[in-house]
């Protein structure tokens, strides 16, 4: 198991944002089109070189105001005894401006806070949070020091019918367990492959895959219970995100700067290796593509480069960026995190250095036999036990064994590929410099 250490600090310097385009090949086309090229100008998705913007030079200093001429002597006064002048109250105009600005920003802050409250309450689940036994939460003695969140991306891709009635109610195709050590400013994230075998205790529509558990049982609450029961991990909250929102989020940010570690091509679409500004369509292609030798396992590794770019962009987001994202959150995000906790977590997240953000994936085997004519993955319980004890049980101590169900397997299990976000920052910076 890899255990790299990374001590560098997050690079928050701004990157040039060449707009980029991404499009799927049109019907009947015999040649593929490149989804993205860096350096496109605002007017075209395929411009030549990336433009670098420089801050304007400092404005010249304002010339000193000339001293007012002395007033002439008035009647009844001698020349050597000038008439007294009424002194103007200094700073009165400036004070008025400052008061006006304070009032303006005060009203603005109240308005934005009101919008924020509205958004947070709107993304809370209808009818309240799922009924979850409190025993699966983080033990009360560690409350405030650590919080554990299950983050899931729901796939409502058109043309795919998951439910028995032929409707597309969505699968949890992105499953990530996030352990946020608030007290020590650390975040550890576990990627769980969507094809992982969940056993027979929970219904899965005869797919043999964990991504069907929420759909075929009692929603996201059932998946939270499974994570706790099988992997012995506490779960406090959940966040679900409609995967269709990805394109909108990226485009609202004006694109996301992402390092592409190698050329990617599939069905006529291509992303070239290098540091790229991905628009929404290109980003969706990048995170969804599974055209690799290890398919979904390799996709999890590639998605980390997108997370790196997204986290870097969030750290530089302005109030106006967040305001633009509010409608997207209302439409696509659902969570049971209380508003005060959400605010606290957001503030704490900005204090976490990228050297302390770790990502790993669940080690799995390939199944020896197909399940209902579908391929699936089997958890390597021994490796997983060690992985979770080392990185996800910093509070409460290790466990001796897990209750993860298994079937016959083949070959060797995958490596969890422990990586720190700081390592990905360094790789992205090198790609940008090579430009």
Secondary structure, DSSP 8 states (H G I E B T S, - for coil): ------------------B-------TT-SS-EEEE-TTB-TT-TT-SS-------------------------TTS-TTS--------TTHHHHHHHHHHHHHHHHHHHHHHHHHHHHHHHTB-TTSS----GGGS--GGGTTTEEEEEEEEEE--TT---STTS----EEEEEEEEEEETTTTEEEEEEE-TTB---SSS--TTS--GGGHHHHTTTHHHHHHHHHHHH-----EEEEEETTHHHHHHHHTT-EEEEE-S-EEETTEEE-SEEEEE-HHHHHHHHH---STTTHHHHHHHHHHHHHHHHHHHHT--HHHHHHHHHHHHHHEEE---HHHHHHHHHHHTT--GGGEEEEE--EEEESS-BTTB--EEE-HHHHHHHHHHHT-TTT---S--------EES-------EEHHHHHHHHHHHHHH-
